[in-house]
Amino acid sequence: TYRNWEYDEIQMEHFEDSPVHFSEWRQVLGDEYVILFRTHYYIAKILVENPDSDFVFDVSSYHSINNLIAVSDLLVSDYSSLFFDYSITEKPMLCFAYDLQKYSENVGLYMNLDEVFSNGIVTDEETLLNRIKKLDYKMERNHSRKIKKRFIESHGNATEKVVEYLLNFKK
């Protein structure tokens, strides 16, 4: 999620403090994981300047978020509405709100994240990495189902519904 207050106003290229340190991620997660990293285009080059080519892949400019959702096993995001789309898959999601207070003050939030994420939000990188490493896939899927049930009213059979609508459409 874009944070305009974190950039050097003249150069538009410097974070105040990077929220992710992929070398640490690699140490904790090892060879069991591959990171598909997608972020706002302004900050992609800043955070992934020298990615470990077999661990972090910068997919920020990849054209289809739906393809990335399909091939991923877990979503880690901050305040993005991607949570709603991803919940349809019922795959685990972790909310990494490392700057929750500052973001709330500068941008604001539409909802209380603690209420949305019954599995809790994560505010520091070490806790996030431990949660990923010790992920209870079944339990985290249940949390995703709760989000889906709360926010996604209709899902599934979209093509059938559209075809039925078109066949019954009266001119």
Accessible surface in RSA format (square Angstrom, percent):
REM  Atomic radii and reference values for relative SASA: ProtOr
REM  Chains: A
REM  Algorithm: Lee & Richards
REM  Probe-radius: 1.40
REM  Slices: 20
REM RES _ NUM      All-atoms   Total-Side   Main-Chain    Non-polar    All polar
REM                ABS   REL    ABS   REL    ABS   REL    ABS   REL    ABS   REL
RES THR A   1    50.34  35.8  22.07  22.4  28.27  67.4  31.32  42.1  19.02  28.8
RES TYR A   2    68.25  31.9  56.99  32.4  11.25  29.3  48.44  36.4  19.80  24.4
RES ARG A   3     6.57   2.8   5.72   2.9   0.85   2.0   2.32   3.2   4.25   2.6
RES ASN A   4   100.49  69.3  85.66  82.8  14.83  35.7  14.86  35.8  85.63  82.8
RES TRP A   5    46.17  18.5  25.13  12.2  21.04  49.4  35.95  19.2  10.21  16.6
RES GLU A   6    10.97   6.3  10.06   7.6   0.90   2.2   0.39   0.7  10.58   8.6
RES TYR A   7    13.59   6.3   2.18   1.2  11.41  29.7   2.87   2.2  10.72  13.2
RES ASP A   8    53.49  37.5  40.54  40.3  12.96  30.6  17.02  40.1  36.47  36.4
RES GLU A   9   162.38  93.2 136.46 103.2  25.91  61.7  50.87  98.4 111.51  91.0
RES ILE A  10   163.11  92.8 134.96 100.5  28.15  67.8 139.78 100.7  23.33  63.3
RES GLN A  11    97.16  54.3  76.94  56.2  20.23  48.2  24.52  52.2  72.65  55.1
RES MET A  12    78.96  40.9  68.23  45.2  10.73  25.6  53.69  45.6  25.27  33.5
RES GLU A  13    83.27  47.8  79.15  59.9   4.12   9.8  19.82  38.3  63.44  51.8
RES HIS A  14    88.36  48.3  84.67  58.9   3.69   9.4  59.21  61.0  29.14  33.9
RES PHE A  15    28.33  14.2   7.54   4.7  20.79  54.1   7.72   4.7  20.61  59.0
RES GLU A  16   110.59  63.5  72.72  55.0  37.87  90.2  46.97  90.8  63.62  51.9
RES ASP A  17   105.61  74.0  96.31  95.9   9.30  22.0  34.16  80.4  71.45  71.3
RES SER A  18    31.57  26.7  26.08  34.8   5.48  12.6  24.28  51.7   7.29  10.2
RES PRO A  19    20.13  14.7   7.41   6.8  12.72  46.2  17.36  14.3   2.76  17.2
RES VAL A  20    17.21  11.3  10.32   9.3   6.89  16.6  10.32   9.0   6.89  18.7
RES HIS A  21    73.52  40.2  68.04  47.3   5.48  14.0  58.60  60.4  14.92  17.4
RES PHE A  22    28.31  14.2  21.97  13.6   6.34  16.5  22.35  13.6   5.96  17.1
RES SER A  23    86.11  72.8  71.42  95.3  14.70  33.9  55.41 118.0  30.70  43.0
RES GLU A  24    82.02  47.1  81.79  61.9   0.24   0.6  24.62  47.6  57.41  46.9
RES TRP A  25    12.74   5.1  12.74   6.2   0.00   0.0  12.74   6.8   0.00   0.0
RES ARG A  26    60.14  25.3  57.83  29.5   2.31   5.5  26.19  35.8  33.95  20.6
RES GLN A  27   152.45  85.2 119.02  87.0  33.43  79.6  43.77  93.2 108.68  82.4
RES VAL A  28    55.97  36.8  43.06  39.0  12.90  31.1  49.07  42.6   6.89  18.7
RES LEU A  29     0.35   0.2   0.29   0.2   0.06   0.2   0.29   0.2   0.06   0.2
RES GLY A  30    25.35  31.3   0.00   N/A  25.35  31.3  25.19  69.1   0.16   0.4
RES ASP A  31   126.92  88.9  91.51  91.1  35.41  83.7  40.10  94.4  86.82  86.6
RES GLU A  32   129.14  74.1  92.39  69.9  36.74  87.5  46.13  89.2  83.01  67.8
RES TYR A  33    60.49  28.2  53.65  30.5   6.84  17.8  40.87  30.7  19.61  24.2
RES VAL A  34    88.17  58.0  63.37  57.4  24.80  59.8  63.37  55.1  24.80  67.3
RES ILE A  35    23.98  13.6  22.58  16.8   1.40   3.4  23.98  17.3   0.00   0.0
RES LEU A  36    70.44  39.2  44.67  32.0  25.77  64.8  44.67  31.4  25.77  69.3
RES PHE A  37    28.91  14.5  27.74  17.2   1.17   3.1  28.91  17.5   0.00   0.0
RES ARG A  38    95.81  40.2  67.30  34.3  28.51  67.9  21.02  28.7  74.78  45.3
RES THR A  39    23.59  16.8   8.55   8.7  15.04  35.8  11.92  16.0  11.67  17.6
RES HIS A  40    54.31  29.7  41.85  29.1  12.46  31.9  33.60  34.6  20.71  24.1
RES TYR A  41   157.13  73.4 142.03  80.8  15.11  39.3 105.04  78.9  52.09  64.2
RES TYR A  42    96.90  45.2  84.45  48.1  12.44  32.4  44.67  33.6  52.23  64.4
RES ILE A  43     7.05   4.0   7.05   5.3   0.00   0.0   7.05   5.1   0.00   0.0
RES ALA A  44     5.46   5.0   5.46   8.4   0.00   0.0   5.46   7.7   0.00   0.0
RES LYS A  45   167.98  81.9 163.85 100.5   4.13   9.8 110.34  99.3  57.64  61.4
RES ILE A  46    42.81  24.4  28.81  21.5  14.01  33.8  29.23  21.0  13.58  36.9
RES LEU A  47    25.28  14.1   7.08   5.1  18.20  45.8   9.41   6.6  15.87  42.7
RES VAL A  48    12.51   8.2   0.22   0.2  12.29  29.6   2.46   2.1  10.05  27.3
RES GLU A  49   126.25  72.5  96.46  73.0  29.79  70.9  33.11  64.0  93.15  76.0
RES ASN A  50   140.53  96.9 109.25 105.6  31.28  75.3  37.20  89.5 103.34  99.9
RES PRO A  51    56.27  41.0  36.61  33.4  19.66  71.5  41.20  34.0  15.08  93.7
RES ASP A  52    64.65  45.3  52.11  51.9  12.54  29.7  28.19  66.3  36.47  36.4
RES SER A  53    89.91  76.0  77.19 103.0  12.72  29.3  48.90 104.1  41.02  57.5
RES ASP A  54    88.54  62.0  74.61  74.3  13.93  32.9  38.92  91.6  49.62  49.5
RES PHE A  55     1.52   0.8   1.52   0.9   0.00   0.0   1.52   0.9   0.00   0.0
RES VAL A  56     2.04   1.3   0.05   0.0   1.99   4.8   0.05   0.0   1.99   5.4
RES PHE A  57    86.64  43.3  83.27  51.6   3.37   8.8  86.64  52.5   0.00   0.0
RES ASP A  58    63.15  44.2  34.83  34.7  28.31  66.9  14.34  33.7  48.81  48.7
RES VAL A  59    22.89  15.1  20.02  18.1   2.87   6.9  22.89  19.9   0.00   0.0
RES SER A  60    18.56  15.7   4.96   6.6  13.60  31.3   5.07  10.8  13.49  18.9
RES SER A  61   113.08  95.6  80.38 107.3  32.71  75.3  54.58 116.2  58.50  82.0
RES TYR A  62    82.57  38.6  72.56  41.3  10.01  26.1  58.01  43.6  24.56  30.3
RES HIS A  63   153.87  84.1 116.62  81.1  37.25  95.3  93.50  96.4  60.37  70.2
RES SER A  64    23.86  20.2  19.70  26.3   4.16   9.6  14.35  30.6   9.51  13.3
RES ILE A  65    52.46  29.9  50.22  37.4   2.24   5.4  50.22  36.2   2.24   6.1
RES ASN A  66   103.93  71.7  98.15  94.8   5.78  13.9  24.46  58.9  79.48  76.8
RES ASN A  67    66.99  46.2  65.05  62.9   1.94   4.7  14.30  34.4  52.68  50.9
RES LEU A  68    19.83  11.0  18.64  13.3   1.19   3.0  18.96  13.3   0.87   2.3
RES ILE A  69    16.32   9.3  15.02  11.2   1.30   3.1  16.25  11.7   0.06   0.2
RES ALA A  70    73.87  67.9  45.29  69.9  28.59  65.0  52.25  73.6  21.63  57.3
RES VAL A  71   103.51  68.1  74.75  67.7  28.76  69.3  81.62  70.9  21.89  59.4
RES SER A  72    22.86  19.3  16.80  22.4   6.05  13.9  20.97  44.7   1.89   2.6
RES ASP A  73   100.73  70.6  96.22  95.8   4.51  10.7  23.44  55.2  77.30  77.1
RES LEU A  74    36.12  20.1  18.18  13.0  17.94  45.1  18.18  12.8  17.94  48.3
RES LEU A  75    21.08  11.7  20.09  14.4   0.99   2.5  21.08  14.8   0.00   0.0
RES VAL A  76    45.45  29.9  20.55  18.6  24.90  60.0  20.55  17.9  24.90  67.5
RES SER A  77    18.37  15.5   9.63  12.9   8.74  20.1  10.81  23.0   7.56  10.6
RES ASP A  78    15.92  11.2  14.48  14.4   1.44   3.4   6.36  15.0   9.56   9.5
RES TYR A  79    32.62  15.2   4.43   2.5  28.19  73.3   7.92   6.0  24.70  30.4
RES SER A  80    38.87  32.8  28.76  38.4  10.10  23.3  19.81  42.2  19.06  26.7
RES SER A  81    77.81  65.8  69.16  92.3   8.65  19.9  36.77  78.3  41.04  57.5
RES LEU A  82    31.24  17.4  29.05  20.8   2.19   5.5  30.81  21.6   0.43   1.2
RES PHE A  83     9.28   4.6   9.28   5.7   0.00   0.0   9.28   5.6   0.00   0.0
RES PHE A  84    54.84  27.4  54.84  34.0   0.00   0.0  54.84  33.2   0.00   0.0
RES ASP A  85    76.21  53.4  71.87  71.5   4.34  10.3  10.92  25.7  65.29  65.1
RES TYR A  86     2.34   1.1   2.34   1.3   0.00   0.0   2.34   1.8   0.00   0.0
RES SER A  87     0.00   0.0   0.00   0.0   0.00   0.0   0.00   0.0   0.00   0.0
RES ILE A  88    81.33  46.3  72.30  53.9   9.03  21.8  72.30  52.1   9.03  24.5
RES THR A  89    44.84  31.9  23.91  24.2  20.93  49.9  32.57  43.7  12.28  18.6
RES GLU A  90    34.84  20.0  34.84  26.4   0.00   0.0   4.70   9.1  30.14  24.6
RES LYS A  91    28.80  14.1  28.80  17.7   0.00   0.0  22.43  20.2   6.37   6.8
RES PRO A  92     0.00   0.0   0.00   0.0   0.00   0.0   0.00   0.0   0.00   0.0
RES MET A  93     3.64   1.9   1.21   0.8   2.43   5.8   1.21   1.0   2.43   3.2
RES LEU A  94     0.15   0.1   0.11   0.1   0.04   0.1   0.15   0.1   0.00   0.0
RES CYS A  95     0.34   0.3   0.00   0.0   0.34   0.8   0.00   0.0   0.34   0.4
RES PHE A  96    11.56   5.8  11.56   7.2   0.00   0.0  11.56   7.0   0.00   0.0
RES ALA A  97     0.06   0.1   0.00   0.0   0.06   0.1   0.00   0.0   0.06   0.2
RES TYR A  98    56.35  26.3  31.37  17.8  24.99  65.0  28.41  21.3  27.94  34.4
RES ASP A  99    16.90  11.8   9.80   9.8   7.10  16.8  16.86  39.7   0.04   0.0
RES LEU A 100    50.61  28.2  47.33  33.9   3.28   8.2  47.33  33.2   3.28   8.8
RES GLN A 101   134.91  75.4 127.16  92.9   7.75  18.4  47.08 100.2  87.83  66.6
RES LYS A 102    83.40  40.7  80.45  49.4   2.95   7.0  57.46  51.7  25.95  27.6
RES TYR A 103    16.31   7.6  16.31   9.3   0.00   0.0   1.37   1.0  14.94  18.4
RES SER A 104    43.22  36.5  31.31  41.8  11.91  27.4  26.37  56.1  16.85  23.6
RES GLU A 105   125.59  72.1  86.05  65.1  39.54  94.1  47.96  92.8  77.63  63.4
RES ASN A 106    78.41  54.1  42.33  40.9  36.08  86.9   7.92  19.1  70.49  68.1
RES VAL A 107    86.76  57.1  51.02  46.2  35.74  86.1  56.98  49.5  29.77  80.8
RES GLY A 108    32.09  39.6   0.00   N/A  32.09  39.6  24.31  66.7   7.78  17.4
RES LEU A 109    65.15  36.3  28.16  20.1  36.99  93.0  31.13  21.9  34.02  91.6
RES TYR A 110   223.37 104.3 184.90 105.2  38.48 100.1 140.90 105.9  82.48 101.7
RES MET A 111    64.43  33.4  51.48  34.1  12.95  30.8  59.39  50.5   5.03   6.7
RES ASN A 112    78.14  53.9  63.16  61.0  14.99  36.1  25.23  60.7  52.92  51.1
RES LEU A 113    17.25   9.6  14.84  10.6   2.41   6.1  14.84  10.4   2.41   6.5
RES ASP A 114    88.45  62.0  75.04  74.7  13.41  31.7  24.62  57.9  63.83  63.7
RES GLU A 115   114.11  65.5  91.52  69.2  22.59  53.8  37.77  73.1  76.34  62.3
RES VAL A 116    10.97   7.2   4.07   3.7   6.90  16.6   4.37   3.8   6.60  17.9
RES PHE A 117     3.62   1.8   3.20   2.0   0.42   1.1   3.32   2.0   0.30   0.9
RES SER A 118    65.04  55.0  31.23  41.7  33.81  77.9  35.99  76.6  29.05  40.7
RES ASN A 119    22.88  15.8   2.54   2.5  20.34  49.0   8.41  20.2  14.47  14.0
RES GLY A 120    27.40  33.8   0.00   N/A  27.40  33.8  26.71  73.3   0.69   1.5
RES ILE A 121    31.80  18.1  10.33   7.7  21.46  51.7  10.33   7.4  21.46  58.2
RES VAL A 122     1.82   1.2   0.17   0.2   1.66   4.0   1.82   1.6   0.00   0.0
RES THR A 123    70.96  50.5  59.14  60.0  11.82  28.2  31.51  42.3  39.46  59.6
RES ASP A 124    64.94  45.5  61.38  61.1   3.55   8.4  40.18  94.6  24.76  24.7
RES GLU A 125    23.81  13.7  19.15  14.5   4.65  11.1  13.71  26.5  10.10   8.2
RES GLU A 126   128.16  73.6 120.89  91.5   7.26  17.3  42.83  82.8  85.33  69.7
RES THR A 127    58.76  41.8  57.20  58.0   1.56   3.7  38.65  51.9  20.11  30.4
RES LEU A 128     0.00   0.0   0.00   0.0   0.00   0.0   0.00   0.0   0.00   0.0
RES LEU A 129     5.40   3.0   5.40   3.9   0.00   0.0   5.40   3.8   0.00   0.0
RES ASN A 130    63.43  43.7  62.70  60.6   0.73   1.8  13.13  31.6  50.30  48.6
RES ARG A 131    57.44  24.1  50.67  25.8   6.77  16.1  38.72  52.9  18.71  11.3
RES ILE A 132     2.90   1.7   2.76   2.1   0.14   0.3   2.76   2.0   0.14   0.4
RES LYS A 133    86.44  42.2  63.84  39.2  22.60  53.8  51.62  46.5  34.82  37.1
RES LYS A 134   163.85  79.9 135.14  82.9  28.72  68.4  93.04  83.7  70.81  75.4
RES LEU A 135    42.76  23.8  15.69  11.2  27.06  68.0  18.13  12.7  24.63  66.3
RES ASP A 136    72.63  50.9  63.66  63.4   8.97  21.2  24.12  56.8  48.51  48.4
RES TYR A 137    88.75  41.4  85.07  48.4   3.68   9.6  73.66  55.4  15.09  18.6
RES LYS A 138   157.81  77.0 153.68  94.3   4.14   9.8  99.34  89.4  58.47  62.3
RES MET A 139    90.68  47.0  87.93  58.2   2.75   6.5  55.96  47.6  34.72  46.0
RES GLU A 140     3.41   2.0   3.11   2.4   0.30   0.7   0.00   0.0   3.41   2.8
RES ARG A 141    69.11  29.0  69.11  35.2   0.00   0.0   6.82   9.3  62.29  37.8
RES ASN A 142    62.72  43.3  61.15  59.1   1.57   3.8  16.39  39.4  46.33  44.8
RES HIS A 143    24.70  13.5  24.10  16.8   0.59   1.5  19.48  20.1   5.21   6.1
RES SER A 144     1.21   1.0   0.91   1.2   0.30   0.7   0.18   0.4   1.03   1.4
RES ARG A 145    91.74  38.5  88.94  45.3   2.81   6.7  42.66  58.3  49.08  29.7
RES LYS A 146   116.40  56.8 109.07  66.9   7.32  17.4  74.68  67.2  41.72  44.4
RES ILE A 147     4.50   2.6   3.26   2.4   1.24   3.0   4.50   3.2   0.00   0.0
RES LYS A 148    24.08  11.7  24.08  14.8   0.00   0.0   8.77   7.9  15.32  16.3
RES LYS A 149   181.18  88.4 155.54  95.4  25.64  61.0 105.62  95.1  75.56  80.5
RES ARG A 150   131.32  55.1  97.74  49.8  33.58  79.9  51.09  69.8  80.23  48.6
RES PHE A 151    58.18  29.1  33.39  20.7  24.79  64.5  36.54  22.2  21.64  61.9
RES ILE A 152    32.65  18.6  25.83  19.2   6.82  16.4  27.64  19.9   5.01  13.6
RES GLU A 153   178.95 102.7 138.16 104.5  40.80  97.1  57.92 112.0 121.03  98.8
RES SER A 154    78.26  66.1  53.71  71.7  24.55  56.6  43.59  92.8  34.67  48.6
RES HIS A 155    86.30  47.2  61.30  42.6  25.00  64.0  39.91  41.1  46.39  54.0
RES GLY A 156    45.22  55.8   0.00   N/A  45.22  55.8  33.70  92.5  11.52  25.8
RES ASN A 157   103.03  71.0  84.10  81.3  18.93  45.6  11.59  27.9  91.44  88.4
RES ALA A 158    69.06  63.5  62.10  95.8   6.96  15.8  65.30  92.0   3.76  10.0
RES THR A 159   106.81  76.0 100.72 102.1   6.10  14.5  68.74  92.3  38.07  57.6
RES GLU A 160   113.32  65.1 104.10  78.8   9.23  22.0  41.05  79.4  72.27  59.0
RES LYS A 161   100.75  49.2  93.70  57.5   7.05  16.8  78.37  70.5  22.38  23.8
RES VAL A 162    84.50  55.6  82.36  74.6   2.14   5.2  84.50  73.4   0.00   0.0
RES VAL A 163    71.97  47.4  71.75  65.0   0.21   0.5  71.97  62.5   0.00   0.0
RES GLU A 164   100.13  57.5  96.96  73.4   3.17   7.5  27.22  52.7  72.90  59.5
RES TYR A 165   138.12  64.5 130.80  74.4   7.32  19.1 105.81  79.5  32.32  39.8
RES LEU A 166   112.74  62.8  97.79  70.0  14.96  37.6  97.91  68.8  14.83  39.9
RES LEU A 167   143.75  80.1 112.98  80.8  30.76  77.3 116.18  81.6  27.57  74.2
RES ASN A 168   101.24  69.8  82.77  80.0  18.47  44.5  32.09  77.2  69.15  66.8
RES PHE A 169   114.00  57.0  91.79  56.9  22.21  57.8  95.26  57.8  18.74  53.6
RES LYS A 170   183.73  89.6 161.60  99.2  22.14  52.7 109.41  98.5  74.32  79.2
RES LYS A 171   233.95 114.1 161.99  99.4  71.96 171.3 133.70 120.3 100.24 106.8
END  Absolute sums over single chains surface
CHAIN  1 A    11175.7       8976.5       2199.2       6042.1       5133.6
END  Absolute sums over all chains
TOTAL         11175.7       8976.5       2199.2       6042.1       5133.6
